[in-house]
Amino acid sequence: MGKLEELLEIGLKFHGHKCPAMPLGIRAGLAAMNVLGVEHSQDKELFVEAETGKAHAAGCFLDGIMIATGCTYGKSNIRKLYYNKMAFTLIDQATGRSVRVSLKPDFFEKALNSPFVQKRRAGVPPQEIEPEITDPLIKRILSLDESEFLDIGKVEKTDVKKGRGIFEARRCAKCGEMTFVNKLRVNRDGELVCIPCSGYEE
């Protein structure tokens, strides 16, 4: 329980408010790591394919996954698929082994009827919901057996496409800002420019 409580404390500082979905993400991330026998990603050892979208609870869930796994947008070892599901796949980049984890439908349906979600539906910001509502939900999530709320798939083999870091940058001929060379484009005047100055989408 010590590691879980430590991650929860980090998660609350990072995430910004108390809610049930963020701790669910921590638990789900730890479960996936346990199945694959991997540790928190220090660099790009792990990769997350998140099936979440822009819905509020899904974002909170994903923050928990990032805290547990160490897969972050800054390290570019996470990708959001925008399926609007409470699910993700964790990939071990060294071996190509992966596992998909999702919330059990029955558990998710009941969670959507909780007092916390009712308050959110009424427009109450999460940080303004009474601790008497939020704290028991979080405490329950921390103590639940994984089998009560998670569907954990079989370990699969996944093709891993490893990229190399880009360490060369040049000034954009238009705005003068340093841009990594893989995102420079040649404009009509034959100048190397960044994407915003090029007029191209990508």
Backbone as a printed PyTorch tensor [residue, N CA C, xyz], in Angstrom:
tensor([[[  0.8280,  -1.2070,   0.0000],
         [  0.0000,   0.0000,   0.0000],
         [  0.8650,   1.2620,   0.0000]],

        [[  2.1100,   1.1590,   0.4840],
         [  2.9920,   2.3170,   0.5750],
         [  3.2290,   2.9720,  -0.7650]],

        [[  3.5470,   2.1580,  -1.7870],
         [  3.8170,   2.6830,  -3.1270],
         [  2.5670,   3.3380,  -3.7000]],

        [[  1.4330,   2.7100,  -3.5000],
         [  0.1740,   3.2340,  -4.0160],
         [ -0.1510,   4.5840,  -3.3770]],

        [[  0.0280,   4.6870,  -2.0820],
         [ -0.2490,   5.9470,  -1.3890],
         [  0.7150,   7.0490,  -1.8300]],

        [[  1.9770,   6.6570,  -2.0690],
         [  2.9770,   7.6270,  -2.5470],
         [  2.5870,   8.1510,  -3.9320]],

        [[  2.1720,   7.2380,  -4.8170],
         [  1.7520,   7.6440,  -6.1550],
         [  0.4940,   8.5060,  -6.0990]],

        [[ -0.4120,   8.1810,  -5.1920],
         [ -1.6240,   8.9870,  -5.0400],
         [ -1.2830,  10.4140,  -4.6160]],

        [[ -0.3340,  10.5410,  -3.6960],
         [  0.0780,  11.8700,  -3.2370],
         [  0.6820,  12.6690,  -4.3960]],

        [[  1.5450,  12.0200,  -5.1830],
         [  2.1220,  12.6680,  -6.3630],
         [  1.0100,  13.0320,  -7.3390]],

        [[  0.0930,  12.0880,  -7.5150],
         [ -1.0040,  12.2870,  -8.4500],
         [ -1.8810,  13.4760,  -8.0910]],

        [[ -2.1840,  13.6350,  -6.8150],
         [ -3.0270,  14.7490,  -6.3770],
         [ -2.3490,  16.0920,  -6.6420]],

        [[ -1.0270,  16.1410,  -6.4440],
         [ -0.2900,  17.3810,  -6.7090],
         [ -0.2460,  17.6670,  -8.2090]],

        [[ -0.0350,  16.6250,  -8.9850],
         [  0.0590,  16.7870, -10.4390],
         [ -1.2980,  17.0700, -11.0640]],

        [[ -2.2930,  16.3150, -10.6600],
         [ -3.6130,  16.3740, -11.2880],
         [ -4.3940,  17.6190, -10.8800]],

        [[ -4.2500,  18.0340,  -9.6320],
         [ -4.8500,  19.2950,  -9.2150],
         [ -6.1260,  19.1970,  -8.3960]],

        [[ -6.8110,  18.0520,  -8.4230],
         [ -8.0080,  17.9090,  -7.5970],
         [ -8.2310,  16.4340,  -7.2450]],

        [[ -9.0390,  16.2150,  -6.2310],
         [ -9.4100,  14.8580,  -5.8380],
         [-10.5770,  14.3920,  -6.6880]],

        [[-10.4690,  13.1780,  -7.2060],
         [-11.5690,  12.5730,  -7.9590],
         [-11.3310,  11.0680,  -7.9960]],

        [[-12.3390,  10.2750,  -8.2800],
         [-12.1550,   8.8200,  -8.3230],
         [-11.3860,   8.3330,  -9.5470]],

        [[-11.4970,   9.0320, -10.6780],
         [-10.9250,   8.5080, -11.9240],
         [ -9.4030,   8.5010, -11.9350]],

        [[ -8.7640,   9.5030, -11.3580],
         [ -7.2990,   9.5420, -11.3620],
         [ -6.7010,   8.3570, -10.5920]],

        [[ -7.1690,   8.0550,  -9.3740],
         [ -6.6620,   6.8610,  -8.6870],
         [ -6.9700,   5.5600,  -9.4440]],

        [[ -8.1150,   5.5270, -10.1370],
         [ -8.4090,   4.3560, -10.9710],
         [ -7.3380,   4.1790, -12.0360]],

        [[ -6.8830,   5.2950, -12.6180],
         [ -5.8160,   5.2390, -13.6090],
         [ -4.5090,   4.7430, -13.0160]],

        [[ -4.2000,   5.1930, -11.7980],
         [ -2.9840,   4.7100, -11.1260],
         [ -3.0680,   3.1990, -10.9350]],

        [[ -4.1940,   2.7320, -10.4010],
         [ -4.3670,   1.3000, -10.1660],
         [ -4.2690,   0.5110, -11.4750]],

        [[ -4.9100,   1.0310, -12.5320],
         [ -4.8900,   0.3390, -13.8240],
         [ -3.4780,   0.3060, -14.4000]],

        [[ -2.7560,   1.4150, -14.2900],
         [ -1.3750,   1.4610, -14.7830],
         [ -0.4780,   0.4870, -14.0500]],

        [[ -0.6170,   0.4350, -12.7280],
         [  0.1860,  -0.5020, -11.9250],
         [ -0.1540,  -1.9470, -12.2710]],

        [[ -1.4300,  -2.2240, -12.5150],
         [ -1.8470,  -3.5830, -12.8780],
         [ -1.2070,  -4.0100, -14.1920]],

        [[ -1.2030,  -3.1170, -15.1810],
         [ -0.6000,  -3.4260, -16.4750],
         [  0.9010,  -3.6640, -16.3360]],

        [[  1.5600,  -2.8350, -15.5420],
         [  3.0010,  -2.9950, -15.3220],
         [  3.3060,  -4.3200, -14.6370]],

        [[  2.4680,  -4.6950, -13.6850],
         [  2.6550,  -5.9470, -12.9600],
         [  2.5480,  -7.1470, -13.8960]],

        [[  1.5640,  -7.1090, -14.8010],
         [  1.3720,  -8.2100, -15.7510],
         [  2.5930,  -8.3500, -16.6610]],

        [[  3.1400,  -7.2170, -17.1100],
         [  4.2990,  -7.2640, -18.0110],
         [  5.6220,  -7.4210, -17.2670]],

        [[  5.5860,  -7.2470, -15.9440],
         [  6.8130,  -7.3700, -15.1530],
         [  7.7940,  -6.2420, -15.4350]],

        [[  7.2740,  -5.0060, -15.5650],
         [  8.1240,  -3.8610, -15.8920],
         [  8.0640,  -2.8190, -14.7810]],

        [[  9.0440,  -1.9250, -14.8070],
         [  9.1230,  -0.8390, -13.8310],
         [  8.6990,   0.4750, -14.4770]],

        [[  8.4980,   1.4870, -13.6390],
         [  8.1680,   2.8530, -14.0630],
         [  9.1420,   3.3050, -15.1550]],

        [[  8.6280,   3.8600, -16.2260],
         [  9.4410,   4.2530, -17.3670],
         [ 10.2830,   5.4850, -17.0480]],

        [[ 11.6040,   5.3200, -17.0730],
         [ 12.4880,   6.4550, -16.8200],
         [ 12.7100,   7.2630, -18.0940]],

        [[ 12.7610,   6.5410, -19.2170],
         [ 12.9170,   7.2190, -20.5030],
         [ 11.7810,   6.7500, -21.4100]],

        [[ 12.0640,   5.8990, -22.3750],
         [ 11.0290,   5.4360, -23.3040],
         [ 10.9020,   3.9200, -23.2650]],

        [[ 11.1900,   3.3340, -22.0970],
         [ 11.1180,   1.8710, -21.9800],
         [  9.6930,   1.3550, -22.2170]],

        [[  8.7030,   2.1540, -21.8400],
         [  7.3010,   1.7700, -21.9960],
         [  6.6040,   2.7470, -22.9420]],

        [[  5.4770,   2.2970, -23.4880],
         [  4.6630,   3.1490, -24.3570],
         [  3.1980,   2.8710, -24.0520]],

        [[  2.4000,   3.9260, -23.9520],
         [  0.9630,   3.7840, -23.7040],
         [  0.1810,   4.2270, -24.9270]],

        [[ -0.7390,   3.3790, -25.3510],
         [ -1.7430,   3.7740, -26.3380],
         [ -3.0540,   3.9270, -25.5780]],

        [[ -3.4440,   5.1670, -25.3310],
         [ -4.6320,   5.4560, -24.5260],
         [ -5.8520,   5.5600, -25.4310]],

        [[ -6.9190,   4.8990, -25.0290],
         [ -8.1590,   4.9310, -25.8030],
         [ -9.1120,   6.0070, -25.2930]],

        [[ -8.6120,   6.8580, -24.4040],
         [ -9.4260,   7.9180, -23.8260],
         [ -9.6290,   9.0430, -24.8360]],

        [[-10.5310,   9.9680, -24.4910],
         [-10.7890,  11.1120, -25.3530],
         [-10.6830,  12.3930, -24.5670]],

        [[-11.5750,  13.3340, -24.8490],
         [-11.5510,  14.6250, -24.1770],
         [-12.5410,  14.7030, -23.0300]],

        [[-13.3390,  13.6490, -22.8280],
         [-14.3100,  13.6390, -21.7290],
         [-13.5800,  13.7700, -20.4020]],

        [[-14.1940,  14.4550, -19.4520],
         [-13.5000,  14.8020, -18.2130],
         [-12.9420,  13.5970, -17.4670]],

        [[-13.7890,  12.6140, -17.1950],
         [-13.3280,  11.4690, -16.4030],
         [-12.2140,  10.7100, -17.1140]],

        [[-12.2920,  10.6540, -18.4420],
         [-11.2610,   9.9460, -19.1970],
         [ -9.9100,  10.6370, -19.0500]],

        [[ -9.9240,  11.9800, -19.0170],
         [ -8.6750,  12.7160, -18.8340],
         [ -8.0680,  12.4700, -17.4660]],

        [[ -8.9000,  12.4080, -16.4500],
         [ -8.4260,  12.1360, -15.0930],
         [ -7.8230,  10.7310, -15.0180]],

        [[ -8.5110,   9.7780, -15.6440],
         [ -8.0350,   8.3890, -15.7040],
         [ -6.6580,   8.3410, -16.3510]],

        [[ -6.4800,   9.0850, -17.4380],
         [ -5.2090,   9.0720, -18.1570],
         [ -4.0890,   9.7030, -17.3330]],

        [[ -4.3990,  10.7440, -16.5680],
         [ -3.3730,  11.3150, -15.6860],
         [ -2.8620,  10.2610, -14.7090]],

        [[ -3.7590,   9.4530, -14.1710],
         [ -3.3400,   8.3780, -13.2630],
         [ -2.4540,   7.3610, -13.9530]],

        [[ -2.7870,   7.0120, -15.1890],
         [ -1.9680,   6.0620, -15.9600],
         [ -0.5580,   6.6210, -16.1630]],

        [[ -0.4830,   7.9140, -16.4980],
         [  0.8340,   8.5380, -16.7010],
         [  1.6580,   8.5180, -15.4180]],

        [[  1.0150,   8.8090, -14.2890],
         [  1.7200,   8.8280, -13.0050],
         [  2.2610,   7.4480, -12.6700]],

        [[  1.4700,   6.4200, -12.9050],
         [  1.8950,   5.0550, -12.5760],
         [  2.9930,   4.5510, -13.4980]],

        [[  2.8270,   4.7750, -14.8040],
         [  3.7230,   4.1500, -15.7890],
         [  4.9520,   4.9790, -16.1220]],

        [[  4.8620,   6.2910, -15.9580],
         [  5.9600,   7.1540, -16.3840],
         [  5.9090,   7.4650, -17.8640]],

        [[  4.8260,   7.0880, -18.5330],
         [  4.6370,   7.4310, -19.9470],
         [  3.9920,   8.8110, -20.0090]],

        [[  4.6720,   9.7420, -20.6440],
         [  4.2110,  11.1290, -20.6520],
         [  4.2840,  11.7230, -22.0480]],

        [[  3.5440,  12.8100, -22.2490],
         [  3.5930,  13.5010, -23.5330],
         [  4.9400,  14.1730, -23.7380]],

        [[  5.5750,  14.5970, -22.6550],
         [  6.9020,  15.2060, -22.7630],
         [  7.9440,  14.2370, -23.2980]],

        [[  7.8330,  12.9760, -22.9120],
         [  8.7770,  11.9500, -23.3850],
         [  8.3120,  11.3070, -24.6850]],

        [[  7.1520,  11.7000, -25.1510],
         [  6.5770,  11.1710, -26.4070],
         [  6.4260,   9.6540, -26.3880]],

        [[  6.1230,   9.1050, -25.2100],
         [  5.8720,   7.6600, -25.1490],
         [  4.4270,   7.3780, -24.7280]],

        [[  3.5470,   8.2380, -25.2220],
         [  2.1140,   8.0470, -25.0300],
         [  1.3920,   8.6240, -26.2450]],

        [[  0.3180,   7.9530, -26.6350],
         [ -0.4810,   8.4190, -27.7740],
         [ -1.9430,   8.2490, -27.4180]],

        [[ -2.7470,   9.2870, -27.6830],
         [ -4.1770,   9.2140, -27.3940],
         [ -4.9340,   8.9020, -28.6790]],

        [[ -5.8020,   7.8850, -28.6140],
         [ -6.5270,   7.4290, -29.7950],
         [ -7.9130,   8.0680, -29.9310]],

        [[ -8.3990,   8.7240, -28.8800],
         [ -9.6960,   9.4160, -28.8910],
         [-10.8660,   8.4690, -29.1920]],

        [[-10.8390,   7.2690, -28.5910],
         [-11.9650,   6.3460, -28.7220],
         [-13.0340,   6.6140, -27.6610]],

        [[-12.7390,   7.5050, -26.6920],
         [-13.6430,   7.8080, -25.5750],
         [-13.9790,   6.5730, -24.7410]],

        [[-12.9540,   5.7530, -24.5110],
         [-13.0850,   4.5830, -23.6530],
         [-12.1430,   4.7210, -22.4660]],

        [[-12.4970,   4.0660, -21.3810],
         [-11.6180,   4.0220, -20.2110],
         [-10.7460,   2.7790, -20.3620]],

        [[ -9.7920,   2.8630, -21.2890],
         [ -8.9680,   1.7130, -21.6250],
         [ -7.6400,   2.1980, -22.2040]],

        [[ -6.6510,   1.3200, -22.1290],
         [ -5.3400,   1.6380, -22.7030],
         [ -4.5620,   0.3370, -22.9080]],

        [[ -3.5240,   0.4360, -23.7320],
         [ -2.5970,  -0.6710, -23.9230],
         [ -1.2200,  -0.2070, -23.4890]],

        [[ -0.5690,  -1.0130, -22.6580],
         [  0.8000,  -0.7190, -22.2240],
         [  1.7390,  -1.6360, -22.9890]],

        [[  2.7680,  -1.0430, -23.5900],
         [  3.7230,  -1.7900, -24.4120],
         [  5.1100,  -1.6960, -23.7970]],

        [[  5.7640,  -2.8440, -23.6480],
         [  7.1660,  -2.9030, -23.2350],
         [  8.0000,  -2.7690, -24.5130]],

        [[  8.6650,  -1.6380, -24.6730],
         [  9.3840,  -1.3630, -25.9170],
         [ 10.5620,  -2.3140, -26.1480]],

        [[ 11.1330,  -2.8570, -25.0720],
         [ 12.2880,  -3.7440, -25.2220],
         [ 11.8950,  -5.1050, -25.7870]],

        [[ 10.7310,  -5.5970, -25.3930],
         [ 10.3290,  -6.9580, -25.7840],
         [  9.1750,  -6.9890, -26.7820]],

        [[  8.4450,  -5.8820, -26.9010],
         [  7.2680,  -5.8670, -27.7560],
         [  6.0430,  -6.4940, -27.1150]],

        [[  6.1630,  -6.9130, -25.8530],
         [  5.0130,  -7.4890, -25.1580],
         [  4.0780,  -6.3620, -24.7350]],

        [[  2.7670,  -6.6100, -24.8350],
         [  1.7940,  -5.5770, -24.4940],
         [  0.5920,  -6.1950, -23.8060]],

        [[ -0.1330,  -5.3500, -23.0870],
         [ -1.3590,  -5.7980, -22.4350],
         [ -2.3650,  -4.6490, -22.4640]],

        [[ -3.6180,  -4.9900, -22.7470],
         [ -4.6940,  -3.9960, -22.7520],
         [ -5.4860,  -4.1080, -21.4520]],

        [[ -5.7650,  -2.9650, -20.8460],
         [ -6.5010,  -2.9020, -19.5840],
         [ -7.6670,  -1.9340, -19.7620]],

        [[ -8.8310,  -2.3110, -19.2550],
         [-10.0060,  -1.4310, -19.3260],
         [-10.8270,  -1.5710, -18.0470]],

        [[-11.6780,  -0.5770, -17.8110],
         [-12.6040,  -0.6790, -16.6820],
         [-13.7120,  -1.6600, -17.0460]],

        [[-14.0950,  -2.4900, -16.0940],
         [-15.2110,  -3.4070, -16.3140],
         [-16.4840,  -2.6020, -16.5740]],

        [[-17.2800,  -2.9930, -17.5720],
         [-18.5030,  -2.2380, -17.8840],
         [-19.4380,  -2.0720, -16.6870]],

        [[-19.6480,  -3.1370, -15.9190],
         [-20.5500,  -3.0420, -14.7630],
         [-20.0440,  -2.0190, -13.7490]],

        [[-18.7370,  -2.0590, -13.5030],
         [-18.1320,  -1.1200, -12.5540],
         [-18.2720,   0.3060, -13.0650]],

        [[-17.9990,   0.5010, -14.3450],
         [-18.0560,   1.8310, -14.9460],
         [-19.4800,   2.3920, -14.9040]],

        [[-20.4590,   1.5490, -15.2250],
         [-21.8620,   1.9970, -15.1830],
         [-22.2600,   2.4460, -13.7890]],

        [[-21.8670,   1.6780, -12.7750],
         [-22.1960,   2.0520, -11.3940],
         [-21.4820,   3.3520, -11.0030]],

        [[-20.2410,   3.4940, -11.4540],
         [-19.4730,   4.7030, -11.1330],
         [-20.1490,   5.9510, -11.7000]],

        [[-20.7560,   5.8150, -12.8660],
         [-21.4290,   6.9590, -13.4960],
         [-22.6880,   7.3920, -12.7430]],

        [[-23.1440,   6.5490, -11.8150],
         [-24.3070,   6.8870, -10.9880],
         [-23.9200,   7.3040,  -9.5660]],

        [[-22.6200,   7.4760,  -9.3320],
         [-22.1550,   7.8210,  -7.9860],
         [-22.5290,   9.2610,  -7.6410]],

        [[-22.5680,   9.6000,  -6.3570],
         [-22.8500,  10.9810,  -5.9440],
         [-21.8480,  11.9750,  -6.5330]],

        [[-20.6060,  11.5530,  -6.6920],
         [-19.5780,  12.4250,  -7.2580],
         [-19.9570,  12.8170,  -8.6890]],

        [[-20.3020,  11.8290,  -9.5050],
         [-20.6540,  12.0980, -10.9060],
         [-21.9520,  12.9030, -10.9890]],

        [[-22.8760,  12.6450, -10.0920],
         [-24.1160,  13.4350, -10.0690],
         [-23.8120,  14.9200,  -9.8370]],

        [[-22.8760,  15.1920,  -8.9420],
         [-22.4650,  16.5770,  -8.6810],
         [-21.7950,  17.1610,  -9.9270]],

        [[-20.9500,  16.3560, -10.5880],
         [-20.2620,  16.8430, -11.7910],
         [-21.2740,  17.1490, -12.8920]],

        [[-22.2920,  16.2770, -13.0100],
         [-23.3400,  16.5180, -14.0200],
         [-24.0920,  17.8190, -13.7470]],

        [[-24.1960,  18.1540, -12.4830],
         [-24.8940,  19.3900, -12.0900],
         [-24.0100,  20.6200, -12.2610]],

        [[-22.7750,  20.4060, -12.7210],
         [-21.8840,  21.5290, -12.9920],
         [-20.9650,  21.9220, -11.8520]],

        [[-20.9060,  21.1100, -10.7880],
         [-20.0270,  21.4270,  -9.6630],
         [-18.5910,  21.0470, -10.0260]],

        [[-17.6300,  21.9650,  -9.9310],
         [-16.2350,  21.6240, -10.2090],
         [-15.7460,  20.5540,  -9.2310]],

        [[-14.8570,  19.6640,  -9.6640],
         [-14.4290,  18.5580,  -8.7900],
         [-13.8160,  19.0210,  -7.4760]],

        [[-13.0730,  20.1320,  -7.5210],
         [-12.4240,  20.6140,  -6.2940],
         [-13.4060,  21.1890,  -5.2900]],

        [[-14.6600,  21.4020,  -5.7270],
         [-15.6670,  21.9520,  -4.8180],
         [-16.6140,  20.8830,  -4.2800]],

        [[-16.4180,  19.6470,  -4.6770],
         [-17.2630,  18.5640,  -4.1660],
         [-16.7920,  18.1930,  -2.7560]],

        [[-17.7400,  18.0060,  -1.8820],
         [-17.4230,  17.7750,  -0.4690],
         [-16.5370,  16.5370,  -0.2750]],

        [[-15.5520,  16.6460,   0.6300],
         [-14.6960,  15.4970,   0.9390],
         [-15.4980,  14.2770,   1.4110]],

        [[-16.6680,  14.5270,   2.0470],
         [-17.4870,  13.4060,   2.5190],
         [-17.9750,  12.5450,   1.3520]],

        [[-18.0200,  13.1290,   0.1590],
         [-18.4100,  12.3770,  -1.0310],
         [-17.1830,  11.7590,  -1.7070]],

        [[-16.1390,  12.5670,  -1.8870],
         [-14.9700,  12.1420,  -2.6620],
         [-14.0810,  11.1500,  -1.9120]],

        [[-13.7760,  11.4400,  -0.6570],
         [-12.7920,  10.6360,   0.0770],
         [-13.1770,   9.1570,   0.2060]],

        [[-14.4470,   8.8320,   0.5460],
         [-14.7960,   7.4070,   0.6300],
         [-14.6570,   6.6750,  -0.7100]],

        [[-14.9270,   7.3750,  -1.8280],
         [-14.7830,   6.7590,  -3.1490],
         [-13.3220,   6.4360,  -3.4370]],

        [[-12.4470,   7.3890,  -3.1200],
         [-11.0120,   7.1670,  -3.3430],
         [-10.4980,   6.0460,  -2.4480]],

        [[-10.9200,   6.0570,  -1.1800],
         [-10.4940,   5.0050,  -0.2480],
         [-10.9240,   3.6260,  -0.7490]],

        [[-12.1310,   3.5450,  -1.2810],
         [-12.6290,   2.2690,  -1.8050],
         [-11.8030,   1.8200,  -3.0090]],

        [[-11.5000,   2.7500,  -3.9010],
         [-10.7180,   2.4160,  -5.1000],
         [ -9.3470,   1.8810,  -4.7140]],

        [[ -8.7330,   2.4650,  -3.7100],
         [ -7.4060,   2.0370,  -3.2770],
         [ -7.4180,   0.6320,  -2.6780]],

        [[ -8.5720,   0.2160,  -2.1450],
         [ -8.6300,  -1.0800,  -1.4630],
         [ -9.2760,  -2.1830,  -2.3020]],

        [[ -9.9030,  -1.8330,  -3.4290],
         [-10.5790,  -2.8340,  -4.2590],
         [ -9.5990,  -3.8440,  -4.8380]],

        [[-10.0390,  -5.0870,  -4.9530],
         [ -9.2660,  -6.0790,  -5.6970],
         [ -9.3680,  -5.7390,  -7.1840]],

        [[ -8.2640,  -5.9000,  -7.9150],
         [ -8.2480,  -5.5580,  -9.3470],
         [ -9.3660,  -6.2500, -10.1190]],

        [[ -9.6750,  -7.4830,  -9.7320],
         [-10.6830,  -8.2580, -10.4580],
         [-12.0760,  -7.6460, -10.3530]],

        [[-12.2750,  -6.7550,  -9.3780],
         [-13.5890,  -6.1270,  -9.1910],
         [-13.8460,  -4.9770, -10.1510]],

        [[-12.7700,  -4.4120, -10.7120],
         [-12.9990,  -3.2310, -11.5620],
         [-12.1920,  -3.2000, -12.8550]],

        [[-11.2530,  -4.1350, -13.0320],
         [-10.4210,  -4.1130, -14.2350],
         [-10.5930,  -5.3670, -15.0750]],

        [[-10.6600,  -5.1770, -16.3890],
         [-10.5230,  -6.2620, -17.3450],
         [ -9.0980,  -6.1920, -17.8740]],

        [[ -8.3210,  -7.2250, -17.5970],
         [ -6.9230,  -7.2660, -18.0230],
         [ -6.7860,  -8.3300, -19.1000]],

        [[ -6.3880,  -7.9060, -20.2840],
         [ -6.2930,  -8.8110, -21.4210],
         [ -5.0850,  -9.7250, -21.3390]],

        [[ -4.9540, -10.5660, -22.3550],
         [ -3.7920, -11.4560, -22.4510],
         [ -2.5870, -10.6540, -22.9400]],

        [[ -1.4160, -11.1190, -22.5400],
         [ -0.1900, -10.4860, -23.0310],
         [ -0.0350, -10.8360, -24.5070]],

        [[  0.1340,  -9.8070, -25.3130],
         [  0.2660,  -9.9710, -26.7650],
         [  1.6450,  -9.5170, -27.2210]],

        [[  1.9780,  -9.8700, -28.4570],
         [  3.2180,  -9.3960, -29.0750],
         [  2.8590,  -8.2430, -30.0060]],

        [[  3.5680,  -7.1350, -29.8900],
         [  3.2810,  -5.9270, -30.6550],
         [  4.5240,  -5.4960, -31.4220]],

        [[  4.3120,  -5.0280, -32.6520],
         [  5.4340,  -4.4680, -33.4070],
         [  5.8140,  -3.1300, -32.7960]],

        [[  7.0720,  -2.9900, -32.4400],
         [  7.5530,  -1.7610, -31.8220],
         [  8.3710,  -0.9880, -32.8390]],

        [[  7.9480,   0.2550, -33.0870],
         [  8.6970,   1.1160, -34.0030],
         [  9.4640,   2.1210, -33.1600]],

        [[ 10.7450,   1.8890, -33.0370],
         [ 11.5600,   2.7770, -32.2100],
         [ 12.1560,   3.8890, -33.0600]],

        [[ 11.9310,   5.1060, -32.6400],
         [ 12.5360,   6.2570, -33.3130],
         [ 13.7640,   6.7120, -32.5370]],

        [[ 14.5730,   7.4980, -33.1970],
         [ 15.7530,   8.0460, -32.5340],
         [ 15.5020,   9.5010, -32.2000]],

        [[ 16.1060,   9.9480, -31.1250],
         [ 15.9660,  11.3370, -30.7260],
         [ 16.5830,  12.2790, -31.7490]],

        [[ 15.9880,  13.4340, -31.9510],
         [ 16.5150,  14.4580, -32.8630],
         [ 17.2170,  15.5120, -32.0150]],

        [[ 18.4850,  15.7620, -32.3170],
         [ 19.2590,  16.7170, -31.5180],
         [ 19.8050,  17.8670, -32.3580]],

        [[ 19.3980,  17.9460, -33.6330],
         [ 19.8580,  19.0270, -34.5020],
         [ 18.7010,  19.9820, -34.7750]],

        [[ 18.9400,  21.2660, -34.5850],
         [ 17.9150,  22.2820, -34.8230],
         [ 18.5310,  23.4550, -35.5830]],

        [[ 17.6700,  24.1320, -36.3480],
         [ 18.1030,  25.3290, -37.0860],
         [ 17.0660,  26.4260, -36.9120]],

        [[ 17.4690,  27.6490, -37.2060],
         [ 16.5420,  28.7750, -37.1350],
         [ 15.6100,  28.7600, -38.3390]],

        [[ 14.3330,  29.0240, -38.0920],
         [ 13.3750,  29.2070, -39.1760],
         [ 13.7380,  30.4940, -39.9140]],

        [[ 13.7460,  30.4340, -41.2580],
         [ 14.1120,  31.6020, -42.0690],
         [ 13.1180,  32.7450, -41.9370]],

        [[ 11.9180,  32.4870, -41.4700],
         [ 10.8900,  33.5320, -41.3370],
         [ 10.8290,  34.1130, -39.9270]],

        [[ 10.5390,  33.2530, -38.9280],
         [ 10.3380,  33.7680, -37.5620],
         [ 11.6110,  33.7500, -36.7220]],

        [[ 12.6130,  33.0110, -37.1690],
         [ 13.8830,  32.9750, -36.4560],
         [ 13.9290,  32.0250, -35.2730]],

        [[ 12.8280,  31.3190, -35.0010],
         [ 12.8220,  30.4110, -33.8520],
         [ 13.5110,  29.0950, -34.1940]],

        [[ 14.2320,  28.5620, -33.2080],
         [ 14.9180,  27.2850, -33.3970],
         [ 13.8830,  26.1710, -33.5420]],

        [[ 14.0660,  25.3350, -34.5490],
         [ 13.1390,  24.2450, -34.8500],
         [ 13.9430,  22.9880, -35.1450]],

        [[ 13.5480,  21.8670, -34.5560],
         [ 14.2430,  20.6180, -34.8520],
         [ 14.0730,  20.2860, -36.3310]],

        [[ 15.1720,  19.8010, -36.9520],
         [ 15.2410,  19.7210, -38.4120],
         [ 14.1930,  18.8010, -39.0330]],

        [[ 13.6960,  17.8220, -38.2810],
         [ 12.7000,  16.9180, -38.8660],
         [ 11.3520,  17.6020, -39.1040]],

        [[ 11.1690,  18.7970, -38.5540],
         [  9.9210,  19.5250, -38.7580],
         [ 10.1220,  20.8170, -39.5530]],

        [[ 11.2800,  21.0040, -40.1470],
         [ 11.4820,  22.1390, -41.0390],
         [ 10.9450,  21.7910, -42.4210]],

        [[ 10.4120,  22.7760, -43.1180],
         [  9.8780,  22.5880, -44.4660],
         [ 10.5240,  23.6060, -45.4010]],

        [[ 10.5890,  23.2630, -46.6750],
         [ 11.1210,  24.1910, -47.6890],
         [  9.9470,  24.9580, -48.2830]],

        [[  9.9870,  26.2870, -48.1800],
         [  8.8850,  27.0840, -48.7280],
         [  9.1310,  27.3870, -50.2190]],

        [[  8.2470,  28.1900, -50.8100],
         [  8.3400,  28.4940, -52.2550],
         [  9.6150,  29.2370, -52.6210]],

        [[ 10.1910,  29.9190, -51.6450],
         [ 11.4310,  30.6570, -51.8980],
         [ 12.6680,  29.7960, -51.6500]],

        [[ 12.4380,  28.5120, -51.3360],
         [ 13.5660,  27.6100, -51.0890],
         [ 14.1830,  27.7610, -49.7140]],

        [[ 13.4670,  28.4390, -48.8080],
         [ 13.9790,  28.6480, -47.4520],
         [ 13.4870,  27.5440, -46.5230]],

        [[ 14.3050,  27.2300, -45.5270],
         [ 13.8850,  26.2780, -44.4940],
         [ 13.0780,  27.0290, -43.4440]],

        [[ 11.8330,  26.6340, -43.2790],
         [ 10.9450,  27.3140, -42.3440],
         [ 10.2190,  26.3060, -41.4540]],

        [[  9.7330,  26.7930, -40.3070],
         [  8.9500,  25.9380, -39.4060],
         [  7.5580,  25.7250, -39.9980]],

        [[  6.8230,  24.7730, -39.4680],
         [  5.4900,  24.4460, -40.0100],
         [  4.5320,  25.6440, -39.9550]],

        [[  4.4390,  26.3960, -38.8450],
         [  3.5150,  27.5340, -38.8490],
         [  3.8530,  28.5720, -39.9250]],

        [[  5.1390,  28.7620, -40.1990],
         [  5.5310,  29.7440, -41.2070],
         [  5.4430,  29.1980, -42.6290]],

        [[  5.3590,  27.8830, -42.7550],
         [  5.3550,  27.2610, -44.0910],
         [  3.9990,  27.3150, -44.7630]],

        [[  2.9320,  27.3720, -43.9440],
         [  1.5960,  27.3150, -44.5040],
         [  1.1050,  25.8910, -44.6990]],

        [[  1.9920,  24.9100, -44.4480],
         [  1.6010,  23.5010, -44.5420],
         [  0.9900,  23.0670, -43.2180]],

        [[  0.1800,  22.0200, -43.2690],
         [ -0.4100,  21.4640, -42.0420],
         [  0.6430,  20.6930, -41.2570]],

        [[  1.3890,  19.8560, -41.9400],
         [  2.4050,  19.0130, -41.2720],
         [  3.6740,  18.9840, -42.0940]]])
